[in-house]
Amino acid sequence: MKHFFSLALIYPSRQRKQLWFLFTVIFFLFNLTRIKNPSNPNDDVASAISVIILTYKKHEALSRLIPSVLHQKPSELIFEVIIADNGCLIETEKVFNDAYNWRQSMPIKRLPFLHHLKLCDNLGYAAGNNAAAKLVSPTSKYILFLNDDVVLTRPNFLQNMVKLLAEHQNAVGAGCKLVDASGKELIEAGSMVFQDGSAAGYGRGDRNPYADKYSYPRPVDYVSGACLMVEKEIFTGYIHADGGFGFDRASFPNYYEDTDFQLYIQHILNKEVWLQPKSVARHDEHGSFGKDESLELMKHGRIKFLDKWQHKLEKHINHLDHSMKASLLLGADLRARDYRVANILYIDTRAPNKSMGAGFGRAFDNLSMLAEQGHRLTLFTEDHPGLNKWCTKTCLEEIIDLGIEYALDHTFDHLLKSRVGFYDVLIVSRPDTLRRIYHQLINLYVACPFVLVYDCEALTFRRNKMLSDLVNIDSIPFGGMRAAGFQDPDKGREMELALLSMSDIAIPVSENEASIILQLTGGGIKTITIGHVMTDRIPTKTFEEREGILFLGSFSSGMYYNGDALWYFLEYIYPLVFKRAPIRLTVAGRNIPAKILSMVENDKEMAKLITFEESPITTSYLFESHRMLIAPHLYGAGIQYKVSVAL
């Protein structure tokens, strides 16, 4: 303002009047613009996500979408909303003003920015979104394009999309799972492009839209432009012959513009677009043109699309085969048709819940490493989560978020029969698991050979032999063998050797057990040792600030292994400790045995010093607050995961 006055004073009075009039007009238009395009009063707050909603004369649909966007959580998530209005109806203006007034009343500090871009002429999907993209905040990292006929069904929709892009290094775009307006039928869980330029939404028409095959994140050919999040720099970096950026409006004014852009990401940039199935939107499909007109526009778009991308589409699957189940699996997940990676079926007794011990932490780490290398993984466990407390919702999400298909809807027989020829590698963990599915694997191998990897976790027969020797000492009443009725160690040894002999590769957890396997098999089996993932951690407490002893283990209400070890410690060792000094003991684990609880309860001196932590959600605070960890190896095999965690 002060620069305007200093400039005006050097002009004669008549010119000053003209300048003043011009300034008044500019000031009026500026304020009018702010009324029509109100922004966040917290001008110092930068936007991280720009949500662009393209609308054309559908104010009722828009009135359903906007609240689902503004209600996104957490409240700290900073984003702006740009409504690109191709129709400019009075009713649309009212929807916008209502949204702005509601936004002003929100009891949070960081409010979403709201902008109303009036285009008025129906520019189409590509041109309308490109125009809006020119207005995004300089601080925005992501742009989310939404059709006006979708509704976000969950308040963590945006959060899940951003989280996926942050966790997968090569992902620069993401889409949501689309269901119909009723929410009962799947429209797409990612989409496939075939060699002839035709396309199909994976799972379209399925009345079970939340089946496990649609519910894990994965890279896909493309996701619908009705819901597409992309890094802003990727979008603005797609430059066309006419000098414009973003969607190719000249070639694809109505359909295939989103597919064209995502093939550019896949084939030119060698980056990926992922499906985020935890973000779900209801979609009133073909609301813009009607079904018949939409199909006709798609037909014209496909001709141009094929002409532009035919030289790259030879890498895609043949549309003549896309009705076959194995080919659908190839098309629905880009990793599945990449010759550089393997399609792996990982089979275990239970869900790899890293907080449960018993080797399942290592199983989770092994799955994580395979996923990070880009392999396409299906997980099958004999004991399905959800039927018990073994694997909570958080546990399931940690597994699925790795990009792993967790086959919860299948029996093992159905899974194998429906995917003959699809899997290159089968990894089976633990001897009991492999023993139970032995005959099914033989039948599958006859139908289509595969590589069998046996992750023996630990040589169980060695553990049982040690236990058998200890049980014969009458003065020490160990409970494990007598309570569990364990099999003869010699028979267990024969069974494990038979399982090892049928495998192509055995994976022990230590070099010691690898050498034992080679001795037992006469060197006839290849072994690859995979131990534990060691993660650096900065402690929150110094050693001097900690106190006491920690006993951590999974008990499963029984005395086998951890129960026997704790009983022995409490019976023979701990009394010698607390008679010298009142050092506290914490016993933490799942299903602590009643025998241990009553043993402590009946000893008043011991009861004063012992704390029980039943099924702790996390163990970090336990390691951080104690000076000593007891790791039992009365009768053991392999390497204990908690020892590696403690280190």
C-alpha positions as CSV (number, residue, x, y, z in Angstrom):
1,M,0.0,0.0,0.0
2,K,2.7,2.5,0.9
3,H,4.5,1.8,-2.4
4,F,1.2,2.7,-4.2
5,F,1.0,6.1,-2.5
6,S,4.7,7.0,-3.0
7,L,4.2,6.1,-6.7
8,A,1.0,8.1,-7.0
9,L,2.5,11.3,-5.6
10,I,4.9,11.7,-8.6
11,Y,2.0,11.9,-11.0
12,P,-0.2,15.0,-11.8
13,S,-3.6,15.3,-10.0
14,R,-5.6,14.0,-12.9
15,Q,-3.5,11.0,-13.3
16,R,-3.6,10.4,-9.5
17,K,-7.4,10.4,-9.7
18,Q,-7.2,7.8,-12.5
19,L,-4.8,5.7,-10.5
20,W,-7.0,6.0,-7.4
21,F,-10.0,4.8,-9.4
22,L,-8.0,1.9,-10.8
23,F,-6.8,1.0,-7.3
24,T,-10.4,1.1,-6.0
25,V,-11.6,-1.2,-8.7
26,I,-8.7,-3.6,-8.1
27,F,-9.3,-3.6,-4.4
28,F,-13.1,-4.3,-4.9
29,L,-12.4,-7.2,-7.3
30,F,-9.8,-8.6,-5.0
31,N,-12.2,-8.7,-2.1
32,L,-14.9,-10.1,-4.4
33,T,-12.5,-12.9,-5.4
34,R,-11.8,-13.6,-1.7
35,I,-15.6,-13.9,-1.1
36,K,-16.0,-16.3,-4.0
37,N,-12.7,-18.1,-3.3
38,P,-12.3,-17.8,0.5
39,S,-9.0,-19.1,1.9
40,N,-7.8,-20.2,5.3
41,P,-7.6,-17.3,7.7
42,N,-4.5,-19.0,9.1
43,D,-2.4,-17.8,6.1
44,D,0.8,-18.9,7.8
45,V,-0.3,-22.6,7.5
46,A,1.0,-24.4,4.4
47,S,-1.0,-27.0,2.6
48,A,0.5,-30.5,2.2
49,I,-2.2,-32.0,0.0
50,S,-4.3,-30.4,-2.7
51,V,-7.7,-32.1,-3.2
52,I,-9.1,-31.2,-6.6
53,I,-12.8,-31.9,-7.1
54,L,-14.1,-31.6,-10.7
55,T,-17.8,-30.9,-10.8
56,Y,-20.3,-30.3,-13.6
57,K,-23.9,-29.5,-12.7
58,K,-24.1,-32.1,-9.9
59,H,-24.6,-30.1,-6.8
60,E,-26.4,-32.8,-4.9
61,A,-23.5,-35.3,-5.4
62,L,-21.1,-32.5,-4.5
63,S,-23.0,-31.8,-1.3
64,R,-22.3,-35.4,-0.2
65,L,-18.7,-35.5,-1.2
66,I,-17.5,-32.3,0.4
67,P,-18.3,-33.2,4.0
68,S,-16.6,-36.5,3.6
69,V,-13.5,-34.6,2.6
70,L,-13.6,-32.0,5.3
71,H,-14.1,-34.6,8.0
72,Q,-10.8,-36.2,7.3
73,K,-8.6,-37.1,10.3
74,P,-6.3,-36.5,12.1
75,S,-7.1,-32.8,12.4
76,E,-3.4,-32.0,12.0
77,L,-3.6,-33.2,8.4
78,I,-3.2,-30.0,6.4
79,F,-4.9,-29.9,3.0
80,E,-6.7,-27.6,0.6
81,V,-9.8,-28.2,-1.5
82,I,-10.1,-26.7,-5.0
83,I,-13.5,-27.1,-6.6
84,A,-13.1,-26.9,-10.4
85,D,-16.6,-25.9,-11.4
86,N,-17.4,-26.7,-15.1
87,G,-21.0,-25.9,-14.8
88,C,-21.3,-22.7,-12.5
89,L,-24.9,-23.4,-11.3
90,I,-26.3,-21.3,-8.5
91,E,-27.0,-24.5,-6.6
92,T,-23.2,-25.4,-6.8
93,E,-22.4,-21.9,-5.4
94,K,-24.7,-22.6,-2.5
95,V,-23.1,-26.0,-1.8
96,F,-19.7,-24.2,-1.8
97,N,-20.9,-21.4,0.5
98,D,-22.5,-23.9,2.9
99,A,-19.3,-25.8,3.1
100,Y,-17.3,-22.6,3.7
101,N,-19.6,-21.6,6.5
102,W,-19.5,-25.0,8.1
103,R,-15.7,-25.0,7.8
104,Q,-15.5,-21.7,9.6
105,S,-17.4,-23.2,12.6
106,M,-15.0,-26.2,12.9
107,P,-13.4,-26.2,16.4
108,I,-9.9,-26.9,15.2
109,K,-7.0,-24.6,14.6
110,R,-5.8,-25.9,11.2
111,L,-8.7,-25.6,8.8
112,P,-8.7,-26.9,5.2
113,F,-8.3,-24.2,2.6
114,L,-11.3,-23.9,0.3
115,H,-11.2,-22.5,-3.3
116,H,-13.9,-22.2,-5.9
117,L,-12.5,-22.1,-9.5
118,K,-15.3,-21.1,-11.8
119,L,-14.6,-22.5,-15.3
120,C,-18.3,-22.4,-16.4
121,D,-17.7,-23.9,-19.8
122,N,-17.6,-27.7,-19.7
123,L,-13.9,-28.2,-20.4
124,G,-13.9,-32.0,-19.7
125,Y,-12.0,-34.1,-17.2
126,A,-8.4,-33.4,-18.5
127,A,-8.7,-29.6,-19.1
128,G,-10.7,-28.9,-16.0
129,N,-8.3,-30.7,-13.7
130,N,-5.3,-29.2,-15.4
131,A,-6.7,-25.7,-14.8
132,A,-7.2,-26.4,-11.2
133,A,-3.8,-27.9,-10.8
134,K,-2.3,-24.5,-11.7
135,L,-3.8,-23.1,-8.5
136,V,-2.4,-25.7,-6.0
137,S,-0.4,-24.5,-3.1
138,P,3.4,-24.3,-3.7
139,T,3.9,-26.3,-0.5
140,S,1.6,-29.2,-1.6
141,K,3.5,-32.5,-2.2
142,Y,0.4,-34.4,-3.4
143,I,-2.6,-33.7,-5.6
144,L,-5.7,-35.9,-5.1
145,F,-8.1,-35.8,-8.0
146,L,-11.7,-36.7,-7.1
147,N,-14.9,-36.9,-9.2
148,D,-17.9,-35.1,-7.8
149,D,-19.8,-38.4,-7.8
150,V,-17.7,-40.2,-5.2
151,V,-18.0,-40.2,-1.4
152,L,-15.1,-41.0,0.9
153,T,-16.3,-43.7,3.4
154,R,-13.6,-43.4,6.1
155,P,-12.2,-40.4,8.0
156,N,-8.6,-41.7,7.6
157,F,-8.9,-41.9,3.8
158,L,-6.3,-39.2,3.0
159,Q,-4.0,-40.4,5.8
160,N,-3.9,-44.0,4.4
161,M,-3.2,-42.7,0.9
162,V,-0.3,-40.6,2.1
163,K,1.0,-43.3,4.3
164,L,1.2,-45.8,1.5
165,L,3.1,-43.4,-0.8
166,A,5.5,-42.7,2.1
167,E,6.2,-46.4,2.8
168,H,6.8,-47.6,-0.8
169,Q,9.8,-46.0,-2.3
170,N,8.9,-46.4,-6.0
171,A,5.2,-45.4,-5.6
172,V,4.4,-41.9,-6.8
173,G,0.7,-42.4,-7.3
174,A,-2.1,-44.2,-5.4
175,G,-5.8,-44.9,-5.9
176,C,-8.6,-46.1,-3.6
177,K,-10.9,-49.1,-3.8
178,L,-14.1,-48.1,-5.5
179,V,-17.5,-49.6,-4.7
180,D,-20.9,-48.8,-6.1
181,A,-23.3,-46.3,-4.6
182,S,-24.8,-48.9,-2.3
183,G,-21.3,-50.0,-1.1
184,K,-22.2,-53.7,-1.8
185,E,-20.6,-54.2,-5.2
186,L,-17.0,-53.7,-6.3
187,I,-16.3,-51.4,-9.2
188,E,-12.5,-51.8,-9.1
189,A,-9.6,-52.7,-6.8
190,G,-7.0,-51.4,-9.2
191,S,-7.3,-51.8,-13.0
192,M,-5.6,-53.8,-15.8
193,V,-4.6,-52.7,-19.3
194,F,-4.3,-55.5,-21.9
195,Q,-2.2,-55.7,-25.0
196,D,-5.0,-54.5,-27.3
197,G,-5.5,-51.3,-25.3
198,S,-8.7,-52.5,-23.6
199,A,-8.9,-52.3,-19.8
200,A,-10.8,-53.8,-16.9
201,G,-11.3,-53.1,-13.3
202,Y,-10.0,-56.0,-11.1
203,G,-13.0,-57.6,-9.3
204,R,-15.7,-55.6,-11.1
205,G,-19.1,-56.8,-10.2
206,D,-18.0,-58.9,-7.2
207,R,-20.6,-58.8,-4.4
208,N,-17.8,-59.4,-1.9
209,P,-15.8,-56.2,-2.3
210,Y,-13.8,-56.7,0.9
211,A,-12.5,-60.2,0.0
212,D,-8.8,-60.7,0.8
213,K,-7.7,-60.7,-2.8
214,Y,-9.0,-57.1,-3.1
215,S,-7.7,-55.9,0.3
216,Y,-3.9,-55.7,0.1
217,P,-1.9,-52.8,-1.3
218,R,-0.1,-53.4,-4.6
219,P,1.2,-51.8,-7.8
220,V,-1.3,-51.8,-10.7
221,D,-1.5,-50.6,-14.3
222,Y,-3.7,-47.8,-13.3
223,V,-6.4,-46.7,-10.9
224,S,-9.6,-44.8,-11.9
225,G,-9.2,-41.0,-12.4
226,A,-12.3,-40.7,-10.1
227,C,-9.9,-41.1,-7.2
228,L,-6.2,-40.6,-8.0
229,M,-3.5,-39.2,-5.7
230,V,-0.1,-38.3,-7.3
231,E,3.0,-36.5,-6.4
232,K,2.6,-32.9,-7.7
233,E,6.0,-32.8,-9.4
234,I,5.2,-36.0,-11.3
235,F,1.9,-34.5,-12.6
236,T,3.4,-31.1,-13.5
237,G,6.3,-32.8,-15.1
238,Y,4.2,-34.6,-17.8
239,I,4.6,-32.1,-20.6
240,H,2.7,-32.4,-23.9
241,A,3.3,-31.2,-27.5
242,D,1.1,-28.1,-26.9
243,G,3.3,-27.1,-24.0
244,G,0.7,-28.0,-21.4
245,F,1.2,-30.3,-18.4
246,G,-0.8,-32.9,-16.6
247,F,-3.5,-34.9,-18.4
248,D,-3.2,-35.0,-22.2
249,R,-6.3,-33.0,-22.9
250,A,-5.7,-32.8,-26.7
251,S,-5.5,-36.6,-27.2
252,F,-8.0,-37.7,-24.5
253,P,-10.6,-35.0,-23.7
254,N,-13.0,-37.4,-21.9
255,Y,-11.7,-41.0,-21.3
256,Y,-8.3,-42.7,-21.1
257,E,-6.6,-39.5,-20.0
258,D,-6.0,-41.0,-16.5
259,T,-4.8,-44.3,-18.0
260,D,-2.5,-42.5,-20.4
261,F,-0.9,-40.5,-17.5
262,Q,-0.4,-43.6,-15.4
263,L,1.2,-45.5,-18.2
264,Y,3.6,-42.6,-18.5
265,I,4.4,-43.1,-14.8
266,Q,4.9,-46.9,-15.4
267,H,6.7,-47.1,-18.7
268,I,8.5,-43.8,-19.1
269,L,9.4,-42.9,-15.5
270,N,9.7,-46.5,-14.3
271,K,7.7,-45.6,-11.2
272,E,4.5,-47.1,-9.8
273,V,0.9,-46.4,-9.0
274,W,-0.4,-48.4,-6.1
275,L,-3.9,-49.4,-4.9
276,Q,-4.7,-48.5,-1.3
277,P,-7.6,-50.8,-0.3
278,K,-7.9,-49.2,3.1
279,S,-9.2,-46.1,1.4
280,V,-12.7,-46.9,0.1
281,A,-15.0,-44.6,-1.9
282,R,-18.5,-45.1,-3.1
283,H,-18.9,-44.1,-6.7
284,D,-22.0,-43.3,-8.8
285,E,-20.3,-44.6,-12.0
286,H,-21.0,-43.0,-15.4
287,G,-22.8,-40.1,-13.7
288,S,-21.2,-37.6,-16.0
289,F,-22.4,-38.8,-19.4
290,G,-24.7,-41.8,-18.9
291,K,-23.7,-45.4,-19.6
292,D,-24.3,-45.5,-23.4
293,E,-22.5,-42.3,-24.1
294,S,-19.7,-43.2,-21.8
295,L,-19.1,-46.5,-23.6
296,E,-19.0,-44.7,-26.9
297,L,-16.5,-42.1,-25.6
298,M,-14.3,-44.9,-24.2
299,K,-14.3,-46.6,-27.6
300,H,-12.8,-43.5,-29.3
301,G,-10.4,-43.0,-26.5
302,R,-9.1,-46.5,-26.7
303,I,-8.2,-46.1,-30.4
304,K,-6.0,-43.1,-29.6
305,F,-4.6,-44.8,-26.6
306,L,-3.6,-47.9,-28.5
307,D,-1.9,-45.8,-31.2
308,K,0.1,-43.9,-28.5
309,W,1.2,-46.9,-26.3
310,Q,1.2,-50.0,-28.5
311,H,5.0,-50.3,-28.4
312,K,4.8,-50.6,-24.6
313,L,1.6,-52.8,-24.3
314,E,3.4,-55.9,-25.5
315,K,4.6,-56.3,-21.9
316,H,0.9,-56.5,-20.7
317,I,-1.2,-59.6,-20.7
318,N,-3.4,-60.8,-23.6
319,H,-7.0,-59.7,-23.2
320,L,-8.1,-63.1,-24.6
321,D,-6.7,-64.7,-21.5
322,H,-8.0,-62.2,-18.9
323,S,-10.9,-64.4,-17.9
324,M,-8.5,-67.1,-16.6
325,K,-7.8,-66.8,-12.9
326,A,-4.1,-67.1,-13.2
327,S,-4.0,-64.4,-15.8
328,L,-6.1,-62.1,-13.7
329,L,-3.6,-62.5,-10.9
330,L,-0.9,-61.5,-13.3
331,G,-2.8,-58.5,-14.4
332,A,-4.0,-57.3,-11.0
333,D,-0.5,-57.0,-9.5
334,L,2.4,-55.6,-11.6
335,R,4.9,-57.6,-9.5
336,A,3.3,-60.8,-10.5
337,R,4.2,-60.4,-14.2
338,D,7.8,-59.1,-13.6
339,Y,10.3,-61.8,-14.6
340,R,12.8,-60.4,-12.1
341,V,10.8,-61.4,-9.0
342,A,9.0,-64.5,-7.8
343,N,5.4,-65.3,-7.0
344,I,5.7,-66.8,-3.5
345,L,3.2,-68.7,-1.4
346,Y,4.3,-68.5,2.3
347,I,2.7,-71.1,4.6
348,D,2.9,-71.1,8.4
349,T,1.0,-72.4,11.4
350,R,-0.1,-69.0,12.6
351,A,0.0,-65.3,11.7
352,P,3.5,-63.9,11.9
353,N,2.7,-61.7,14.9
354,K,6.0,-60.3,15.9
355,S,4.9,-59.6,19.5
356,M,4.0,-63.2,20.2
357,G,7.4,-64.8,20.2
358,A,7.9,-68.5,19.3
359,G,9.7,-67.6,16.1
360,F,6.9,-65.5,14.7
361,G,8.9,-62.3,15.0
362,R,11.5,-63.8,12.6
363,A,8.7,-64.9,10.3
364,F,7.4,-61.4,10.1
365,D,10.9,-60.1,9.3
366,N,11.4,-62.7,6.6
367,L,8.1,-61.7,5.0
368,S,9.1,-58.0,5.2
369,M,12.4,-58.6,3.5
370,L,10.8,-60.6,0.7
371,A,8.2,-57.8,0.2
372,E,10.9,-55.1,0.2
373,Q,12.7,-57.0,-2.6
374,G,9.6,-56.6,-4.7
375,H,8.4,-60.3,-4.6
376,R,4.7,-60.9,-4.9
377,L,3.6,-62.7,-1.7
378,T,0.6,-64.7,-0.6
379,L,0.4,-65.7,3.0
380,F,-1.6,-68.7,4.2
381,T,-1.8,-69.7,7.8
382,E,-3.5,-72.8,9.2
383,D,-4.9,-70.9,12.2
384,H,-6.8,-67.9,10.7
385,P,-6.6,-64.6,12.7
386,G,-9.9,-63.1,13.7
387,L,-11.0,-66.5,15.2
388,N,-8.8,-65.9,18.2
389,K,-6.7,-63.3,20.0
390,W,-3.5,-64.3,18.4
391,C,-3.5,-61.6,15.8
392,T,-5.3,-58.3,16.4
393,K,-6.5,-55.8,13.8
394,T,-3.2,-53.9,14.3
395,C,-1.3,-57.2,13.7
396,L,-3.2,-57.9,10.5
397,E,-2.6,-54.4,9.2
398,E,1.1,-54.6,9.8
399,I,1.2,-57.7,7.6
400,I,-1.1,-56.5,4.8
401,D,0.5,-53.1,4.7
402,L,3.7,-54.8,3.4
403,G,1.8,-55.4,0.2
404,I,1.1,-59.1,1.1
405,E,-2.1,-60.9,0.2
406,Y,-3.3,-62.7,3.3
407,A,-5.5,-65.5,2.1
408,L,-8.1,-65.6,4.8
409,D,-11.1,-66.4,2.5
410,H,-9.6,-69.7,1.3
411,T,-9.1,-73.2,2.6
412,F,-5.7,-74.5,1.7
413,D,-7.1,-77.0,-0.9
414,H,-9.1,-74.2,-2.6
415,L,-6.2,-71.9,-2.7
416,L,-3.9,-74.5,-4.4
417,K,-6.5,-75.7,-6.9
418,S,-7.5,-72.1,-7.9
419,R,-3.8,-71.1,-8.6
420,V,-2.2,-74.1,-10.2
421,G,0.9,-72.8,-12.1
422,F,0.9,-69.4,-10.5
423,Y,3.4,-69.8,-7.7
424,D,7.1,-70.2,-8.5
425,V,8.2,-70.8,-4.8
426,L,6.5,-72.3,-1.8
427,I,8.0,-71.4,1.6
428,V,6.8,-73.6,4.5
429,S,7.7,-72.7,8.0
430,R,8.0,-75.3,10.9
431,P,8.0,-79.1,10.7
432,D,4.4,-79.6,11.9
433,T,3.1,-77.4,9.2
434,L,5.0,-79.2,6.4
435,R,4.0,-82.6,7.8
436,R,0.3,-81.8,7.7
437,I,0.3,-80.5,4.1
438,Y,2.8,-83.0,2.7
439,H,0.4,-84.9,0.5
440,Q,-1.2,-81.7,-0.9
441,L,2.1,-80.3,-1.9
442,I,3.0,-83.6,-3.7
443,N,-0.3,-83.4,-5.8
444,L,0.4,-79.7,-6.6
445,Y,4.0,-80.5,-7.7
446,V,2.7,-83.2,-10.1
447,A,0.3,-80.7,-11.7
448,C,3.0,-77.9,-11.9
449,P,6.5,-78.0,-10.4
450,F,7.7,-75.3,-8.0
451,V,10.7,-74.7,-5.7
452,L,10.0,-75.8,-2.1
453,V,11.8,-73.9,0.6
454,Y,11.6,-75.4,4.1
455,D,12.1,-72.8,6.8
456,C,12.8,-75.1,9.7
457,E,13.0,-72.2,12.2
458,A,14.7,-74.6,14.7
459,L,15.5,-78.3,14.8
460,T,12.6,-79.4,17.0
461,F,13.9,-82.9,17.6
462,R,17.0,-81.5,19.3
463,R,14.8,-79.5,21.7
464,N,12.7,-82.6,22.5
465,K,15.8,-84.7,23.1
466,M,17.1,-82.3,25.7
467,L,13.7,-82.2,27.3
468,S,13.6,-85.9,27.4
469,D,17.0,-86.1,29.1
470,L,16.0,-83.6,31.7
471,V,12.6,-85.3,32.5
472,N,14.5,-88.4,33.5
473,I,16.0,-86.5,36.5
474,D,13.4,-87.3,39.1
475,S,14.6,-84.6,41.5
476,I,13.5,-81.9,39.1
477,P,9.8,-82.2,38.3
478,F,9.7,-80.5,34.9
479,G,6.1,-80.0,33.7
480,G,6.6,-79.7,29.9
481,M,7.2,-83.3,28.9
482,R,4.7,-84.9,31.2
483,A,2.0,-82.3,30.6
484,A,2.4,-82.2,26.8
485,G,3.0,-85.9,26.2
486,F,5.7,-85.1,23.6
487,Q,6.6,-87.6,21.0
488,D,9.6,-89.8,21.1
489,P,12.6,-87.6,20.1
490,D,13.9,-90.4,17.8
491,K,10.7,-90.5,15.9
492,G,10.7,-86.7,15.7
493,R,14.2,-86.8,14.3
494,E,13.2,-89.2,11.5
495,M,10.2,-87.1,10.6
496,E,12.3,-83.9,10.4
497,L,14.9,-85.6,8.3
498,A,12.2,-86.8,5.9
499,L,10.9,-83.2,5.6
500,L,14.3,-81.9,4.9
501,S,14.9,-84.5,2.2
502,M,11.9,-83.4,0.2
503,S,12.9,-79.7,0.2
504,D,15.0,-77.9,-2.4
505,I,16.4,-75.5,0.2
506,A,16.4,-75.5,4.0
507,I,16.6,-72.3,5.9
508,P,18.0,-72.7,9.5
509,V,18.3,-69.8,11.9
510,S,22.0,-70.4,12.9
511,E,25.2,-71.6,11.2
512,N,25.3,-74.3,13.9
513,E,22.1,-75.9,12.9
514,A,23.0,-75.5,9.2
515,S,26.1,-77.7,9.9
516,I,23.9,-80.2,11.8
517,I,21.5,-80.4,8.8
518,L,24.4,-81.0,6.4
519,Q,25.8,-83.8,8.6
520,L,22.4,-85.5,9.0
521,T,21.7,-85.3,5.2
522,G,25.2,-86.1,4.1
523,G,25.4,-82.7,2.4
524,G,22.5,-83.6,0.1
525,I,20.5,-80.5,0.7
526,K,21.3,-76.8,0.2
527,T,21.1,-74.6,3.3
528,I,20.8,-70.9,3.6
529,T,21.1,-69.4,7.1
530,I,18.8,-66.5,7.8
531,G,19.0,-65.3,11.4
532,H,17.3,-62.2,12.9
533,V,17.0,-58.7,11.7
534,M,19.1,-56.5,14.0
535,T,17.7,-52.9,14.4
536,D,19.6,-50.1,15.9
537,R,17.7,-48.4,18.6
538,I,18.5,-45.3,20.7
539,P,17.6,-46.1,24.4
540,T,15.5,-43.6,26.3
541,K,17.0,-44.6,29.6
542,T,20.6,-45.1,30.5
543,F,21.7,-48.4,32.2
544,E,22.0,-46.6,35.5
545,E,18.3,-45.5,35.2
546,R,17.1,-49.0,34.8
547,E,16.5,-51.6,37.5
548,G,15.4,-55.2,38.0
549,I,15.3,-58.4,36.0
550,L,13.0,-59.2,33.0
551,F,11.7,-62.6,32.1
552,L,9.9,-62.4,28.8
553,G,8.2,-65.3,27.0
554,S,5.2,-66.8,25.3
555,F,3.6,-69.3,27.7
556,S,0.3,-70.3,26.0
557,S,-1.0,-71.3,29.5
558,G,1.4,-74.3,29.5
559,M,4.6,-75.2,31.3
560,Y,6.5,-76.3,28.2
561,Y,9.8,-74.5,27.6
562,N,9.3,-70.9,29.0
563,G,7.0,-72.2,31.8
564,D,9.5,-74.8,32.9
565,A,12.4,-72.4,32.7
566,L,10.6,-69.8,34.8
567,W,9.5,-72.5,37.3
568,Y,13.2,-73.6,37.6
569,F,14.4,-70.0,38.1
570,L,11.8,-69.2,40.8
571,E,12.4,-72.5,42.6
572,Y,16.2,-72.7,42.6
573,I,17.7,-69.3,41.6
574,Y,15.6,-66.3,42.5
575,P,15.4,-67.1,46.2
576,L,19.2,-66.9,46.3
577,V,19.0,-63.5,44.7
578,F,16.4,-61.7,46.8
579,K,17.8,-63.1,50.1
580,R,21.0,-61.1,49.2
581,A,19.2,-58.0,47.8
582,P,15.6,-57.1,47.0
583,I,16.0,-57.1,43.2
584,R,12.6,-56.9,41.5
585,L,11.5,-59.3,38.8
586,T,9.0,-58.7,36.0
587,V,7.4,-61.6,34.3
588,A,5.9,-60.6,31.0
589,G,4.2,-62.8,28.4
590,R,1.1,-64.3,26.9
591,N,-1.1,-66.6,29.0
592,I,1.1,-66.9,32.0
593,P,0.5,-70.4,33.5
594,A,-1.7,-70.7,36.6
595,K,1.0,-72.9,38.1
596,I,3.4,-70.0,38.1
597,L,0.9,-67.5,39.4
598,S,-0.1,-69.7,42.4
599,M,3.6,-70.5,43.0
600,V,4.3,-66.8,43.5
601,E,1.1,-66.0,45.4
602,N,1.9,-68.7,48.0
603,D,5.4,-67.2,48.7
604,K,4.9,-63.9,50.4
605,E,8.5,-62.8,50.2
606,M,8.6,-63.5,46.5
607,A,5.2,-62.0,45.8
608,K,6.4,-58.6,47.1
609,L,9.1,-58.4,44.4
610,I,7.4,-60.0,41.3
611,T,5.2,-58.1,38.9
612,F,3.3,-59.9,36.2
613,E,2.6,-58.3,32.8
614,E,0.0,-60.3,30.9
615,S,0.1,-60.0,27.1
616,P,1.8,-56.6,26.8
617,I,1.0,-54.8,23.6
618,T,4.6,-53.8,23.1
619,T,7.9,-54.9,24.7
620,S,10.1,-51.9,24.0
621,Y,9.4,-50.3,27.4
622,L,10.2,-53.6,29.1
623,F,13.7,-53.7,27.6
624,E,14.2,-50.0,28.3
625,S,13.4,-50.2,32.0
626,H,15.3,-53.4,33.1
627,R,18.9,-54.1,33.6
628,M,18.9,-57.8,32.9
629,L,17.0,-60.2,30.6
630,I,16.7,-63.9,31.3
631,A,16.6,-66.0,28.1
632,P,15.9,-69.6,29.0
633,H,17.7,-72.4,27.2
634,L,17.0,-75.4,29.4
635,Y,16.1,-77.3,26.3
636,G,16.3,-75.2,23.2
637,A,17.1,-75.1,19.6
638,G,17.8,-72.3,17.1
639,I,18.3,-68.7,18.4
640,Q,15.8,-66.9,20.6
641,Y,14.4,-63.8,18.9
642,K,14.2,-61.9,22.2
643,V,17.9,-62.2,22.7
644,S,18.5,-60.4,19.3
645,V,15.9,-57.8,20.3
646,A,17.6,-57.2,23.6
647,L,21.0,-56.8,22.0
